[in-house]
Amino acid sequence: MTYHNDGVAYLESRVVGNKFERILLTGAAGGLGRVLRETLKPMTRILRLSDIQGLGKAGPSEELCPCDLSDRQAVSDLVRDCDAIVHMGGVSVERPFEEILEANIKGIFHIYEAAREHGARRVVFASSNHAIGFYRQTERLDARAPTRPDGYYGLSKVYGEAMASFYHDRYGIETISIRIGSCFPEPKDRRMMHIWLSAHDLTELIRRGLFTPEIGHTIIFGMSDNKETWWDNRLAAHIGFQAQDTSEAYRDMIEKQPMPAADDPTMVYQGGAFTAQGPFEPVRK
């Protein structure tokens, strides 16, 4: 039997006073997780925070739940009683496949299985521009463009998007997969001018993903209102996201940097330097 979730009914049953009862944030000790630890609080009565380590002390309305994403039972226990999941956890850089396998590939499977088991029907998945990183910077993409991952990390994000699609079609779990560009306090180079995403705009994207009814599985490129970009988000217009920030505020600073060589990966490919990383030596146990 295939299950189809009524997103409106689910939100009506789980959201009271514009807040969920409990949202799970994985990767809460990471760079973006530390930001979202604060900005997600207005969206939920209880924010359950998880990472493998480094969570510090619990603040008001916080629950701390250290967890290894490669441990299926631990993830099941983590997701229990959660209404929605913001999945930022896992390895966030290019690494040997064995490391990506444990945290990212097994991890995303465990998250969706736990969501199915415990009835959590809304997920925000931190995908990445590295799912399409081998496209050239001269190409313009929308969410229908075939994936072209630029490494094992990018492959894990393609797998996560496919997992989100399957769990929606089979079990009615709705997901917004945000292909995050470069989410730093400010863009660091010319490539990031095209794909920069402010923390404010990321938070708004997540809010839209959590509270918009009937999103199915939506892929959206995570970027601010940058003047020059390679991505087209018209296929995600139903989310209603309108970026407020722009990389233009940093153009003078970036243009003072030396110009990279024309064949530098950061000037050729949308995924930048990730396209040139590896191969890695086998991981020995």
Steps between C-alpha positions, in 0.01 A plus 500: 500500500619852420421768756427861413532760772259789533742779582226738612351252747842410635594860568160568656556207737858594595519881493345704780538876512739497202732257678572130485514320831848357432745546212818295471813678375785265408852633450427755772868541595608583145547843350145534367356296785624751757323778312177303459504404866392859564297587192276191505377557855205723400368208289468242777418461866788253549814485285672163522869541412725221383858452389768245571664740751546867589143595592591684819232567760128502435332838487133584552266282290793282385554125524854368442524154344849397381469242224710316243300507176647166392326330797150409385351438844650819638346701216164334556512602865607850395203555268237364739242769597625749238253668265755623245868448423757752378779270386829689488709214639775296336837566341490842333819490292657265246642197678582134425195296404506293818445811712225629271334159504461488877382851581328611180369196315414272790407807701234629259348152471478477878337844519227410251440157649461658842266765357287224347505297820402789727266692269709812439367621164706813433875511428737776396804339339826692464599401149778686322615673184749214478217276376537692171859616543640376168280733296698787356442851619376593153196271543168600658309231688163430653404207721425280196864502388665158548729485800876523442664448840857618540617246761394249762342778706295613201406138428364469854279804441365352177423184696327705769281675244406164349421368848275801562317439172448131578378557855249754373366275225492190719420634847376857457789666684542849356843656453658816375853425379699823516801494270697738718741721309760663727352594836764705678484842666625642169612362162868408488575510127356568155327163478315563825365829366271286281386251764522680836220435749466712812408341833185713504390370160587141596279531808214631288545216252478250784192673640332474161596135477353426841173692477399503131218247446542218250858541385540137389869475427623841390857576396599864535834669443609670820619845400435859593382765254834514320537710187665227292409137560501167318176368648129538429252432783175535306416133563495576874281810472226331707729527804463878486861572592623855438865562588573824683879515482745523209869441437521838326578659837840325483588555134761771556678283757501192273613684188812620682616138519750375237329344199546119495627331185236432236536124548476513879209274609350792695465683168381204291264279699202583716641272770833679499796333672298191595533385138877459545512323838607137535565223432534391861704214640288209627395531863680230700342361814 
